[in-house]
Amino acid sequence: MLSGVDRVVQRAGRAVVILALVAMLVLLALGVAVRTFPAIPIPLAGYDEIVELLMAWMTFLGAAVLCGEGSLYRVDVLIGRLPPYAARLLGIGVLVATLVFALVLTVEGWRLAVVSAETTPFLRFPKSIAYAAMPVAGLIMIAYTLIGIWRALLELRPRRS
């Protein structure tokens, strides 16, 4: 069941990241075109506020997807030079540090998203929509990191022959 949930989270996360990137590129390209060729009658007022919102979601969800792949924080160079048991311990240490980061990101991101009454200057979007990317990504990272710690601890157990 977990692998099915993992596949859905990974695909959805990647899709959102890719769509956000494409939308940002289109909006920025249109902004450049409108400034370069003033005769183009495309109203783009406030597009930069949408780009800011998309950037927040792309960045934080992208980090959560990388965390799920196990490629957000890695110390391969050092782990490759350590004995297997020490390498596993270091790997668990990295996962614990990732967990602490994800917990802080979730708690503080939630606080910021809930407390913020800011709106964007032109479109009047609540900035809490962008800030919500932090606790959402943090929760995904916490789940992936706890699973990673669990698996790493299982690997530390002595094997029965």
N, C-alpha and C positions, 0 to 999 in steps of 0.2 A: 504494500500500500504506500509506504513512504517513497519508494522510487517513482510511483505514479504521481504523487503530489510534487515531488522534486521536479519531474519532467514538466509539469504544468507551470510551476513557479519559474523555472528556468526559461521556458518558451515565452511565457507572458512577459517576464522581465526583459528578455532580449527584444521582444516585439516593441515594447514601450520605449526602450532605449533607442532602437533603430528609427521608430516613427518620430520620436522627439528630435533626433539628429536631423532627419530629412526635413521635418517641418521648420527647424531652426535655419537650415541651409536655404530653404525656399524663401522664408521671410527675410533673411539677411540679403539674399540675392535681389529680391524685389526692392528692398530698401535702397540698395546701391543703385539699381536701375532707375528708380524714381528720382533719386538725387542727381544721377548722371544725365538723364534725359527728362527734364521737367515736363515735356509734352505728354508723357505717359500719364493717363488719367486714373491712376490706381490710388485710392485713399488708404494710406498705411499709417495713420496716426495711432500711436501707442503700440506698434508692433514689437518694439524693444521690450515692453513689459511682458508680452507673450513669450518672447525669446528667453527672458529671465526665468519665467516659470518653467519652461521646457528644460532649460539648463539645469535647474535644481533637480527635477525628477530624473533627468538622464544621468546626472552625476551620481546621485544616491542610489538609484535602482541599479545602475551599472556596477557600483561597488558591491551591492548585495548579490548580484549575479556572480561576480568574480569570487566573492566569499563562498558561495555555494559550490563553485568549481574547485575551491581550495587554492586559488591562485591570487588571492588578494594580498596576503602577507606570507612570504616564504623566505627561508634562509637556506636555500639549496646548497650554496657553496660551503657553508659551515657544516651543514648536516651530512654532506657527502664525505667529509673528512673525519667525522666522529665515529667511534664504535657504535654498533646498532642500538644498544640500550641507551647510550647517551644521546644519540640522534633522536630516538623516540621521546626521551624526556624533554629535549629542546623543542621538539615539535609540539608537545603538550604545553610547554611554556608559551610558545607563540600563540597557540589556541586560547590559552587563558588571557593573554594580553588582548587578543582580538575580542574575547568575550567582554572584558572590562570596557574596551572602547565602544562596543556595540551597546552595552548597557547605558553608558554615559550618553551616547548619541540618541538612544531611545528616550531616556528620561528628560534630558535637556531639550531635545527636539520637540517632544510632546509639550513640555512647558512653554516653549517658544510659540508653538502653533496654537495653543489654547489661549495664551495670554495676549498674543499680538492682536491689536485692533487696527494695525496699519492697512492701508489700501494703496494700490498703485496710483500714481498721480493722474494719469489720463483716463484709463479704462475703469478705475475704481474697483479692481479685483481685490479681494482680501488677500493679503500676503500670506495668511495662514495656509492657503492652498499650496504655495511653494514650500512653506516650512513643514507641512505635513509629510513631505518626502523623507525627512529625517527619521521620525519614529517608525514609519512604514519600513524603510530600509533597515533600520536598527533591529526591528522585530524579526525580519527575515534573516539577518546576520546572526542574531542570537540563536535562532533555531538551528541554522546550519552549524554554528560553532559548537553548540551543545552536542549535536550528533557527532561532530568531529572529535570532540573530547571523549565522548563515550566509546567511539571506535578505537581511539588511541589508547585508552585505558584497557580495553579488551586485548589489545595487542601486547600490552606489558605483562599480562598474566602469563605465568609459566605454562608451557604446553605440556599436556599429558601424552605420554608415549604409549 
